[in-house]
Amino acid sequence: MSVLTSKFKEVLSSVLPITIIVIILHFTLVPIEISMLMRFILGSLFVVIGLGIFLFGAELGISPIGNLMGGTIAKTNKTHYVIILGFILGFLINVAEPDIQILADQVSKASGGAIPASLTLIVVSVGVGTMVALGLLRILFGKPLNRFFTVVYAFILVLGVWVSEEFLAISVDASGATTGAMTTPFILALGLGVSQLKGGKTSEEDSFGMVGLASSGPIFAIMLMSIISGIKNIHGEAEAFIAHSSVFAPYIKELPILMRESVITLFPLLILFLIFNQYKFKLKKENRNRILKGLLYTYIGLTLFLTGVNAGFMEVGRVMGEGIASLNSSWALPVIGFILGTVVVLAEPAVYVLTEQVEEVTAGHIRRKVILVALSLGIAFAVSMSMLRIMIPSLKLWHFLLPGFALGVFLSYRVPSIFVGIAFDSGGVASGPMTATFILAFAQGAASAVPTANVLVDGFGVIAMVAMTPIVAIQLLGLIFKIKTNKGDEI
């Protein structure tokens, strides 16, 4: 149980700063109804308990399945098996990702149902499955990661010319949201399983980059959906929240619905594991039951997490964003966005895993605190610039993303190769549950309060901004590491 306790501590450090900021804003700039505030506090409790149990279950069940599947794929050494299994695993694990479920639901509501949540979820999962399959092939055939990213983002750039602003925002947000608490550990384990079995001098480097590749899949998938379907010029509106006098009414309504949806989400992965265990893994009963117990924990945690988000968490994020944007002050929105960005990156549990990983890989030459400061400043600017984009109509999302990703690809040819995979993986790590819930809702609320903004265009894109800045920040650190290493210094 010590592992479960540590997960609760990680998530508590993630949610508590957001909760404190909301309470401070309530008593200073944006007072909200007491019943709403109580629902938010209760929602924070649900998120802490749910996400803690979820992460514990993912470590117990999801990551081992990823490692086992990766080893099985590598053993086949047949291209068509790698493609088929990689696609199926990428598709199924993304369907189970809570962050993308939240985003799909918000897209559906903001578009007035013109883009159904189920359509977004399926299209995004197809994109993830495709890139997971290609990423596994890259590891098996030893292709350079930087060239892979160059081709992928060049293809995305070409598609980006043909899509509307709203679909550009949705596609790049889906990219950040898809690599969340469920997908990230599974895909990391999958890539590690394949690279370890493959062996060789580059096996450690090859284990990185899978998450970054997977997150590029939703971008071209949503863009292709937009071009093929011909859907465009959707003018979204912010969802009107139903006023509840009762603190518990939304929870009573949401819990049974999400219990059913969570079963549907995890059931395909369970069946796939049981089939592979019967014919391939042949695990001992004790190990099999441990993984099944992990899946049960994952189900319980996912249900509680989504209940807290839907019933109390995102509601306050939206109201806070709307209230601050309505103030007679031009500085409030970007400044508070900067503060929220700083808190969010320091709060994401997976960021701590990333910083420890980089420190270990570089044998302590790049210290953990240096990485945290770089990521914190980068993402703080990302959220702040997203707020400026909402306020200033002439600022477009591509004005930030195009030079950002272009710089990321350029740096990939200038830094040690291991930093390329870590950097692109870190984008998915940084845009975790707090970004996909509170920050996304905050941006949509702000967009609904600014007369010149379109909720579907300007209310989305903040996840993409958060996912983009770590790619540049980590590679800049890699460049500094390269320079300092040549001089024999540490940073």
C-alpha positions as CSV (number, residue, x, y, z in Angstrom):
1,M,0.0,0.0,0.0
2,S,3.0,2.3,0.3
3,V,3.0,2.6,-3.5
4,L,-0.7,3.7,-3.5
5,T,0.1,6.2,-0.7
6,S,2.9,7.7,-2.8
7,K,0.5,8.0,-5.8
8,F,-2.0,9.9,-3.6
9,K,0.8,12.2,-2.5
10,E,1.9,12.9,-6.1
11,V,-1.7,13.7,-7.2
12,L,-2.4,15.8,-4.1
13,S,0.6,17.9,-5.0
14,S,-0.9,18.2,-8.5
15,V,-4.4,19.2,-7.5
16,L,-3.8,21.2,-4.3
17,P,-2.1,24.3,-5.9
18,I,-5.0,24.7,-8.4
19,T,-7.5,24.4,-5.5
20,I,-5.7,27.0,-3.5
21,I,-5.6,29.4,-6.5
22,V,-9.3,29.0,-7.1
23,I,-10.1,29.8,-3.4
24,I,-7.9,32.9,-3.5
25,L,-9.5,34.1,-6.7
26,H,-12.9,33.4,-5.1
27,F,-12.2,35.8,-2.2
28,T,-10.5,38.4,-4.4
29,L,-11.3,38.8,-8.1
30,V,-14.0,36.3,-9.1
31,P,-16.5,35.3,-6.3
32,I,-18.6,32.3,-7.2
33,E,-21.6,30.6,-5.6
34,I,-20.9,28.8,-2.4
35,S,-22.6,25.6,-3.7
36,M,-20.3,25.7,-6.8
37,L,-17.2,26.2,-4.7
38,M,-18.2,23.3,-2.5
39,R,-18.8,21.1,-5.6
40,F,-15.3,22.1,-6.8
41,I,-13.7,21.2,-3.5
42,L,-15.6,17.9,-3.5
43,G,-14.5,17.4,-7.2
44,S,-10.9,18.0,-6.2
45,L,-11.2,15.3,-3.6
46,F,-12.7,12.9,-6.3
47,V,-9.9,13.8,-8.7
48,V,-7.2,13.2,-6.1
49,I,-8.6,9.8,-5.0
50,G,-9.6,8.8,-8.5
51,L,-6.3,9.8,-10.2
52,G,-4.2,8.3,-7.4
53,I,-6.0,4.9,-7.7
54,F,-5.9,5.2,-11.5
55,L,-2.1,5.7,-11.5
56,F,-1.6,2.9,-9.1
57,G,-3.7,0.6,-11.3
58,A,-1.8,1.7,-14.4
59,E,1.5,0.8,-12.8
60,L,0.1,-2.5,-11.6
61,G,-1.7,-3.5,-14.7
62,I,-1.3,-1.2,-17.7
63,S,2.5,-0.9,-17.8
64,P,3.1,-4.7,-17.5
65,I,0.7,-5.3,-20.3
66,G,2.6,-2.8,-22.4
67,N,5.9,-4.5,-21.7
68,L,4.5,-7.9,-22.4
69,M,2.9,-6.8,-25.7
70,G,6.1,-5.0,-26.7
71,G,8.1,-8.1,-26.2
72,T,5.6,-10.2,-28.1
73,I,5.6,-7.8,-31.0
74,A,9.4,-7.8,-31.1
75,K,9.6,-11.6,-31.1
76,T,7.4,-11.9,-34.1
77,N,9.9,-9.9,-36.2
78,K,7.3,-9.8,-39.0
79,T,6.3,-6.4,-40.4
80,H,2.6,-7.2,-40.8
81,Y,2.3,-8.5,-37.3
82,V,4.0,-5.3,-35.9
83,I,1.6,-3.1,-37.9
84,I,-1.6,-4.9,-37.0
85,L,-0.7,-5.4,-33.3
86,G,0.7,-1.9,-32.9
87,F,-2.4,-0.3,-34.5
88,I,-4.8,-2.4,-32.3
89,L,-2.9,-1.6,-29.1
90,G,-2.6,2.1,-29.9
91,F,-6.2,2.3,-30.8
92,L,-7.5,0.5,-27.7
93,I,-5.3,2.3,-25.2
94,N,-6.2,5.7,-26.5
95,V,-9.9,4.9,-26.3
96,A,-9.3,4.3,-22.6
97,E,-7.4,7.6,-22.1
98,P,-9.4,9.9,-19.7
99,D,-7.9,13.1,-21.1
100,I,-9.0,12.5,-24.7
101,Q,-12.5,11.5,-23.4
102,I,-12.7,14.9,-21.7
103,L,-11.5,16.8,-24.7
104,A,-13.9,14.9,-27.1
105,D,-16.8,15.7,-24.8
106,Q,-15.8,19.4,-24.7
107,V,-15.4,19.6,-28.5
108,S,-18.9,18.1,-28.9
109,K,-20.5,20.6,-26.5
110,A,-18.6,23.6,-27.9
111,S,-19.6,22.7,-31.5
112,G,-23.3,22.2,-30.6
113,G,-23.1,18.5,-31.5
114,A,-21.7,19.2,-35.0
115,I,-18.6,17.1,-34.0
116,P,-19.8,14.2,-31.9
117,A,-17.6,13.0,-29.1
118,S,-17.6,9.4,-30.4
119,L,-16.4,10.6,-33.8
120,T,-13.5,12.6,-32.2
121,L,-12.6,9.7,-30.0
122,I,-12.5,7.1,-32.9
123,V,-10.7,9.4,-35.3
124,V,-8.0,10.3,-32.7
125,S,-7.6,6.7,-31.7
126,V,-7.1,5.7,-35.4
127,G,-4.3,8.3,-35.6
128,V,-2.7,7.1,-32.4
129,G,-2.9,3.4,-33.5
130,T,-1.3,4.3,-36.9
131,M,1.6,6.2,-35.3
132,V,2.2,3.5,-32.6
133,A,2.5,0.9,-35.4
134,L,5.0,3.1,-37.4
135,G,6.9,3.9,-34.2
136,L,7.4,0.2,-33.4
137,L,8.6,-0.3,-37.0
138,R,11.1,2.5,-36.6
139,I,12.5,0.8,-33.5
140,L,12.8,-2.6,-35.2
141,F,14.4,-1.2,-38.3
142,G,16.6,1.3,-36.4
143,K,15.5,4.4,-38.3
144,P,16.7,7.8,-36.9
145,L,14.0,9.5,-34.8
146,N,14.7,13.1,-36.0
147,R,14.1,12.2,-39.6
148,F,10.9,10.4,-38.7
149,F,9.6,13.6,-36.9
150,T,10.7,15.7,-39.9
151,V,8.6,13.7,-42.3
152,V,5.6,13.5,-40.0
153,Y,5.5,17.2,-39.2
154,A,6.1,18.1,-42.9
155,F,3.0,16.1,-43.8
156,I,1.1,17.8,-41.0
157,L,2.2,21.2,-42.2
158,V,0.9,20.5,-45.7
159,L,-2.4,19.3,-44.3
160,G,-2.6,22.4,-42.1
161,V,-2.9,24.7,-45.1
162,W,-6.2,23.1,-46.0
163,V,-8.0,23.0,-42.6
164,S,-10.0,25.7,-40.9
165,E,-8.9,27.4,-37.7
166,E,-11.3,25.5,-35.5
167,F,-10.0,22.1,-36.7
168,L,-6.4,23.2,-36.4
169,A,-7.1,24.1,-32.8
170,I,-9.0,20.8,-32.1
171,S,-6.4,18.6,-33.9
172,V,-3.3,20.0,-32.0
173,D,-5.2,19.9,-28.7
174,A,-6.1,16.3,-29.3
175,S,-2.3,15.7,-29.8
176,G,-1.6,16.9,-26.3
177,A,-4.6,15.3,-24.6
178,T,-4.1,11.9,-26.1
179,T,-0.8,11.2,-24.2
180,G,-2.2,11.3,-20.7
181,A,-2.2,9.2,-17.6
182,M,-3.3,6.0,-19.4
183,T,-1.6,6.2,-22.7
184,T,1.8,7.5,-21.6
185,P,2.9,4.7,-19.3
186,F,1.5,2.0,-21.7
187,I,3.2,3.4,-24.8
188,L,6.5,4.0,-22.9
189,A,6.4,0.4,-21.7
190,L,5.5,-0.8,-25.2
191,G,8.5,1.0,-26.7
192,L,10.8,-0.2,-23.9
193,G,9.7,-3.8,-24.4
194,V,10.4,-3.7,-28.1
195,S,13.7,-1.9,-27.8
196,Q,15.0,-4.1,-24.9
197,L,14.3,-7.3,-26.8
198,K,15.9,-5.8,-30.0
199,G,19.0,-4.9,-28.0
200,G,22.0,-3.1,-29.4
201,K,23.8,0.1,-28.5
202,T,20.9,2.3,-29.3
203,S,18.3,0.3,-27.3
204,E,18.1,3.0,-24.5
205,E,17.7,5.8,-27.0
206,D,15.1,3.8,-29.0
207,S,12.9,3.5,-25.9
208,F,12.2,7.2,-26.1
209,G,10.1,8.9,-28.8
210,M,7.1,6.6,-28.9
211,V,4.9,9.0,-26.9
212,G,5.9,11.9,-29.2
213,L,5.2,9.9,-32.3
214,A,1.8,8.7,-30.9
215,S,0.8,12.3,-30.1
216,S,1.4,13.4,-33.7
217,G,-1.2,10.9,-35.0
218,P,-4.3,12.8,-33.8
219,I,-3.2,15.9,-35.6
220,F,-3.2,14.4,-39.1
221,A,-6.2,12.2,-38.3
222,I,-8.4,15.2,-37.3
223,M,-7.1,17.2,-40.2
224,L,-7.9,14.4,-42.7
225,M,-11.4,14.1,-41.1
226,S,-12.0,17.8,-41.6
227,I,-10.9,17.7,-45.3
228,I,-12.8,14.5,-46.2
229,S,-16.0,15.4,-44.3
230,G,-16.0,19.1,-45.5
231,I,-17.0,20.3,-42.1
232,K,-15.9,23.9,-41.5
233,N,-16.8,27.3,-40.3
234,I,-18.3,26.0,-37.0
235,H,-19.0,28.9,-34.6
236,G,-19.0,27.3,-31.2
237,E,-20.5,28.5,-28.0
238,A,-19.5,27.8,-24.5
239,E,-21.6,25.1,-22.7
240,A,-24.2,26.6,-20.4
241,F,-23.8,24.9,-17.1
242,I,-27.0,23.8,-15.3
243,A,-27.3,25.6,-12.0
244,H,-27.4,23.2,-9.1
245,S,-28.5,24.2,-5.6
246,S,-27.4,20.9,-4.2
247,V,-23.7,20.1,-3.8
248,F,-24.2,16.4,-4.4
249,A,-26.8,16.3,-7.3
250,P,-24.3,16.4,-10.2
251,Y,-22.3,13.6,-8.6
252,I,-25.4,11.4,-8.1
253,K,-26.2,12.0,-11.8
254,E,-22.7,11.4,-13.2
255,L,-21.4,8.5,-11.2
256,P,-23.7,5.7,-12.6
257,I,-23.2,7.0,-16.2
258,L,-19.5,7.0,-15.9
259,M,-19.4,3.6,-14.2
260,R,-20.9,2.2,-17.4
261,E,-18.8,4.2,-19.8
262,S,-15.6,3.2,-17.9
263,V,-16.5,-0.5,-18.3
264,I,-16.9,0.0,-22.1
265,T,-13.6,1.9,-22.2
266,L,-11.5,-0.8,-20.5
267,F,-13.3,-4.0,-21.6
268,P,-11.5,-4.3,-25.0
269,L,-8.0,-4.1,-23.3
270,L,-9.1,-6.7,-20.8
271,I,-10.2,-9.1,-23.5
272,L,-7.0,-8.6,-25.5
273,F,-4.9,-9.3,-22.4
274,L,-6.8,-12.5,-21.6
275,I,-6.5,-13.7,-25.2
276,F,-2.7,-13.0,-25.4
277,N,-2.2,-14.5,-21.9
278,Q,-3.9,-17.7,-23.0
279,Y,-1.9,-18.2,-26.2
280,K,1.3,-16.1,-25.8
281,F,2.2,-14.8,-22.3
282,K,1.1,-17.9,-20.3
283,L,1.7,-16.0,-17.0
284,K,1.6,-17.7,-13.6
285,K,-1.7,-17.3,-11.8
286,E,-0.2,-14.9,-9.3
287,N,1.2,-12.6,-12.0
288,R,-2.0,-12.8,-14.0
289,N,-4.1,-11.9,-11.0
290,R,-1.8,-9.0,-10.2
291,I,-2.4,-7.5,-13.6
292,L,-6.2,-8.1,-13.4
293,K,-6.2,-6.4,-10.0
294,G,-4.4,-3.5,-11.6
295,L,-7.1,-3.2,-14.3
296,L,-9.7,-3.2,-11.6
297,Y,-8.0,-0.4,-9.8
298,T,-7.7,1.5,-13.1
299,Y,-11.5,1.1,-13.6
300,I,-12.3,2.4,-10.1
301,G,-9.9,5.3,-10.4
302,L,-11.0,6.3,-13.9
303,T,-14.7,6.4,-12.8
304,L,-13.9,8.5,-9.7
305,F,-11.6,10.8,-11.7
306,L,-14.1,11.5,-14.5
307,T,-16.9,12.0,-12.0
308,G,-14.9,14.7,-10.1
309,V,-14.0,16.4,-13.4
310,N,-17.5,16.4,-14.9
311,A,-19.4,17.2,-11.7
312,G,-17.3,20.0,-10.1
313,F,-13.9,20.6,-11.5
314,M,-14.4,21.9,-15.1
315,E,-17.4,24.0,-14.1
316,V,-15.3,26.2,-11.9
317,G,-12.5,26.4,-14.4
318,R,-15.0,27.7,-17.0
319,V,-16.6,30.2,-14.6
320,M,-13.2,31.5,-13.4
321,G,-11.9,32.0,-17.0
322,E,-15.1,33.9,-17.9
323,G,-15.0,36.0,-14.7
324,I,-11.4,37.1,-15.1
325,A,-11.8,37.8,-18.9
326,S,-14.8,40.1,-17.9
327,L,-12.8,42.2,-15.5
328,N,-11.9,45.8,-16.6
329,S,-8.2,44.9,-16.7
330,S,-6.1,43.9,-19.7
331,W,-3.4,42.4,-17.6
332,A,-5.4,40.0,-15.4
333,L,-6.0,37.2,-17.9
334,P,-2.4,36.7,-19.2
335,V,-0.9,37.2,-15.8
336,I,-3.2,34.7,-14.1
337,G,-2.6,32.4,-17.1
338,F,1.1,32.6,-16.4
339,I,0.6,31.7,-12.8
340,L,-1.6,28.8,-13.7
341,G,0.9,27.6,-16.2
342,T,3.7,27.6,-13.6
343,V,1.6,25.7,-11.1
344,V,0.3,23.2,-13.7
345,V,3.7,21.9,-14.9
346,L,5.0,21.7,-11.4
347,A,1.9,19.9,-10.4
348,E,1.8,17.2,-13.1
349,P,3.0,13.9,-11.5
350,A,4.5,12.6,-14.7
351,V,6.7,15.7,-15.0
352,Y,8.6,14.4,-11.9
353,V,9.1,11.1,-13.6
354,L,10.5,12.9,-16.7
355,T,12.9,15.0,-14.7
356,E,14.3,12.0,-12.8
357,Q,14.6,10.1,-16.1
358,V,16.6,12.9,-17.7
359,E,18.9,13.3,-14.7
360,E,19.5,9.6,-14.7
361,V,20.2,9.4,-18.4
362,T,22.7,12.3,-18.3
363,A,24.4,10.8,-15.2
364,G,23.5,13.8,-13.1
365,H,25.1,16.3,-15.5
366,I,21.7,18.1,-16.0
367,R,20.1,18.5,-12.6
368,R,16.5,18.0,-12.0
369,K,15.8,21.5,-10.8
370,V,17.2,23.0,-14.0
371,I,14.8,20.9,-16.0
372,L,11.8,21.9,-13.8
373,V,12.6,25.6,-14.1
374,A,12.9,25.4,-17.9
375,L,9.6,23.5,-18.2
376,S,7.9,25.7,-15.7
377,L,8.8,28.9,-17.5
378,G,8.1,27.5,-20.9
379,I,4.6,26.3,-20.0
380,A,3.8,29.4,-18.1
381,F,4.5,31.5,-21.2
382,A,2.5,28.9,-23.2
383,V,-0.7,29.5,-21.1
384,S,-0.1,33.2,-20.9
385,M,0.3,33.5,-24.7
386,S,-2.9,31.4,-25.1
387,M,-4.8,34.0,-23.1
388,L,-3.3,36.8,-25.2
389,R,-4.5,34.9,-28.4
390,I,-8.0,35.0,-26.9
391,M,-7.8,38.7,-26.3
392,I,-6.2,39.8,-29.6
393,P,-8.1,38.6,-32.7
394,S,-5.1,39.1,-35.0
395,L,-3.0,36.5,-33.1
396,K,-3.6,33.1,-34.5
397,L,-2.7,29.7,-33.1
398,W,-0.4,28.9,-36.0
399,H,1.6,32.0,-35.3
400,F,2.9,30.2,-32.2
401,L,2.8,26.5,-33.2
402,L,4.5,26.8,-36.6
403,P,7.7,28.4,-35.4
404,G,7.6,26.4,-32.2
405,F,7.5,23.0,-33.9
406,A,9.8,24.1,-36.7
407,L,12.4,25.1,-34.0
408,G,11.8,21.7,-32.3
409,V,12.5,19.8,-35.6
410,F,15.6,22.0,-36.3
411,L,17.0,21.4,-32.8
412,S,16.6,17.7,-33.3
413,Y,19.5,17.8,-35.7
414,R,21.7,19.7,-33.3
415,V,21.3,17.9,-29.9
416,P,22.4,14.5,-28.7
417,S,19.9,12.0,-30.1
418,I,18.6,10.8,-26.7
419,F,17.3,14.3,-26.1
420,V,15.2,14.2,-29.2
421,G,13.0,11.3,-27.9
422,I,12.9,12.8,-24.4
423,A,11.8,16.2,-25.7
424,F,9.0,15.0,-27.9
425,D,7.8,12.6,-25.2
426,S,7.9,15.4,-22.6
427,G,5.2,17.3,-24.6
428,G,2.7,14.6,-23.8
429,V,3.9,14.3,-20.2
430,A,3.5,18.0,-19.5
431,S,0.0,18.2,-21.0
432,G,-1.6,15.9,-18.5
433,P,-4.8,15.7,-16.5
434,M,-4.6,19.3,-15.0
435,T,-4.2,20.8,-18.4
436,A,-6.9,18.7,-20.1
437,T,-9.4,19.6,-17.4
438,F,-9.0,22.9,-15.5
439,I,-6.8,24.8,-18.0
440,L,-8.9,23.8,-21.0
441,A,-12.1,24.9,-19.2
442,F,-10.4,28.1,-18.1
443,A,-9.5,29.0,-21.7
444,Q,-13.0,28.2,-23.0
445,G,-14.6,30.4,-20.3
446,A,-12.3,33.2,-21.2
447,A,-13.1,32.9,-24.9
448,S,-16.8,33.0,-24.2
449,A,-16.4,36.3,-22.3
450,V,-14.4,38.0,-25.0
451,P,-16.7,39.4,-27.8
452,T,-14.2,39.0,-30.6
453,A,-13.4,35.3,-29.7
454,N,-14.8,32.1,-31.1
455,V,-15.0,29.4,-28.4
456,L,-14.3,26.6,-30.8
457,V,-11.2,28.4,-32.3
458,D,-9.8,30.4,-29.4
459,G,-11.1,28.2,-26.5
460,F,-9.0,25.3,-27.8
461,G,-5.3,25.3,-28.6
462,V,-4.0,25.8,-25.0
463,I,-3.2,22.0,-24.6
464,A,-1.2,22.2,-27.9
465,M,0.7,25.2,-26.6
466,V,1.5,23.4,-23.4
467,A,2.6,20.3,-25.4
468,M,4.8,22.3,-27.7
469,T,7.0,24.3,-25.3
470,P,8.7,21.3,-23.6
471,I,9.8,20.0,-27.0
472,V,11.8,23.2,-27.4
473,A,12.8,23.6,-23.7
474,I,14.2,20.1,-23.3
475,Q,16.2,20.3,-26.6
476,L,17.6,23.7,-25.6
477,L,18.8,22.0,-22.5
478,G,20.2,19.2,-24.7
479,L,22.1,21.8,-26.7
480,I,23.5,23.4,-23.5
481,F,24.3,19.9,-22.2
482,K,26.3,19.2,-25.4
483,I,28.2,22.5,-25.1
484,K,28.9,22.0,-21.4
485,T,29.9,18.4,-21.8
486,N,32.5,19.4,-24.4
487,K,33.9,21.8,-21.8
488,G,33.7,19.2,-19.0
489,D,31.2,21.3,-17.0
490,E,27.9,20.5,-15.4
491,I,24.7,22.4,-15.4
